[in-house]
Amino acid sequence: MAMRDRFKCVATGVLAVAVFGCGKSEDVPDVHPVTAKVTLDGEPFGPTSIRLIPPVIGEGRSVHGKVDASGNVVFTTFDVGDGAPANTYKVVVGQEFGAPPKPFPAVYQKEDQTPLEVTVTADGENNLTIAMDSSVGGPMVEGGAEFGSGGPDPSKAMQDPAFSAGANPSAEPDE
């Protein structure tokens, strides 16, 4: 086959994929727009992040949302803001690399303990309210933890002058 014929075959194949696409996989669920208002004791809670987790592991996809300072969140499954598949979800609240806007009960940060649930439907509007209550009891997340980890705030190490100079601030000094 001549080089020119090979080029025509490749170009035709690329054009066919571009025009017809690859089709929708049977494993990709339909998603539905979902917005929510996150509150603590009736007041807006944010900025933070939220994960919606299917109640049965392996049956559905986790969904993520970034909460703004007013407590508003739009959820993402595949593409930013596309929504979530219809399902009932556990709600896990956390924060991204820094202190939460104010202390909140740690139970909301634990997938196996959170009492929060929401349901996303395939029809109608999915304007949800995620209402936390500080009287739920237990330890409080005071801040400085990564999402869901309860670990140290990694941004503090980045603020260390030694870090910006390329040194590892947690390394043992040479003697």
N, C-alpha and C positions, 0 to 999 in steps of 0.2 A: 504494500500500500504506500503510495507516495505521501510525502510530508504534507502536502496540501490537503489530501483526502483525510489524513489523521486529524489535521486542524479542524476540518469541517465537522468530523464526528464529535470531537471534544466540544466545539462551539455549540453544536446542536444539543448535546447532552446538558451543557450548562444552561442554555436557553430554556430547555424543557423544565429543568428544576426551578429556574427563576419564575417561569410562567405558571406552572402547575403546583409548585411547592412540594413539600414532602408529605403533606397530608397530616391530619391530626392523629396522634397516637391514641390508641384505645386506653392507655394507662394514664393519660392526662385528663384530670377531672375538669368540669366546667367550674369557673369561678364567678362569684357574684359580688358586686360592690358592697363594701362594708366600711362604715365609719363608726366611731365611738367617742364618747366623752368619758374620761377617766377622772374619778374624784376620790378624795380621802375626807371622810367626815363631811361630805356635801360640798367641799371646796375643790376647784380644779387642781389636778395633780400632774405636774410635768415640769420640765422635760424629763422623759424617761423612755423606756422601750417596753413593749408588750409582746408576749408570744402566746398564740392560741395553739393548744396541743390537743389532738384527738384523744378521747378518753381511753381508747384501746390502742396500745402500741402496735404499729404496723398497719393500722386501719385508717388511712388518711394521711394528710400532710400537715406539718406545722406551718403556721402562718405568722408573719412578723409585722409589727407596726412601730413606728416612731412617734412618740407623743410630744406635742409642742407644749410651750409654757402655759397655754390655756387649757390643757387637758384634752385637746382634740387629737385624734389619731385616724389615719387611713391605713388599711391593711394591705399587705403584699404577699402573694403566693409565688408567682412566677416573674411578673413584671411590676415595677413600682406602681402601687395604687390599684392593682387589678382586682383586689378583693380576696375572697376565700371560697373554697368549696362548701356546699351545704353540709352541715354537720353540727354536732354539739361539741364544744371545746372547753377544756380547762384553761383558765387564764393565769399566766405567770407574769408578774410585774418585776422589772429590774431597772437597772440604770446602766448607761454606757460610759465606762471609763471616768467615773467621778461620783461625787456625792449626789444622792437623790435630792429633789427640791426641798424635801423635809423628811424627817423620820417617818417610817411606815412599818407595820408589822411584818416580820420576816416570813411569816406563814405564806404571804402572797408571792414570795420569791421562790417557793419550793414546789416543784411540779407534783410531788407526791402528797402535799399537804394543803395546797390552795383550795379554799372553799368556793372560789369564783368560777362560774360557768357562764357561757353564752351560747346561743344557738343562732346559726346562720341559715337562712332559708333560701330556697331557689326562686321563690316568688315574693314580691313585695320589697319594701325597703328594709335594709339592715342597718338601722341607726341605733346602735347599742349604747347602754350605759354600763360602765364598769365601776361599781361603787365599792370602795374599800372603807372599812370601819376600824378605827384605831382601838376600839374597845374589844376587838377579837382576842386580844391578849397575846402573851408570849413575848419573846425578845423583839426588839425594834432594830431595823436596819438604819443605822445612823449616818451612813455615807462612806465613801472611800472604797466601795466594793465594785467589782466588775459585775456585769449582768449574770445573775444566777450563781455566782461563785462564792460570795462572801469573802473574797480574797482582797489583797491590798490594791490600792489605786495605782495602776502603772503610770499614770500621768505625773505622779509626784517624782518618780525617778527621772523622768524626762526634764523636769524643772531643775534638777541638780546641776550646778555648773560643771561638774566633772563629766556628766553625761554629754553635755553639748561639746565638750572638748574631746570626746571619743573614748573616755575612760569608762570602765564598768564600776559604778559607785558601790555595788554590793560585793565586789571582789576583795579578797584579802590583800592587804598591802604587802609588797615584797620587803623582806628584811635582809 
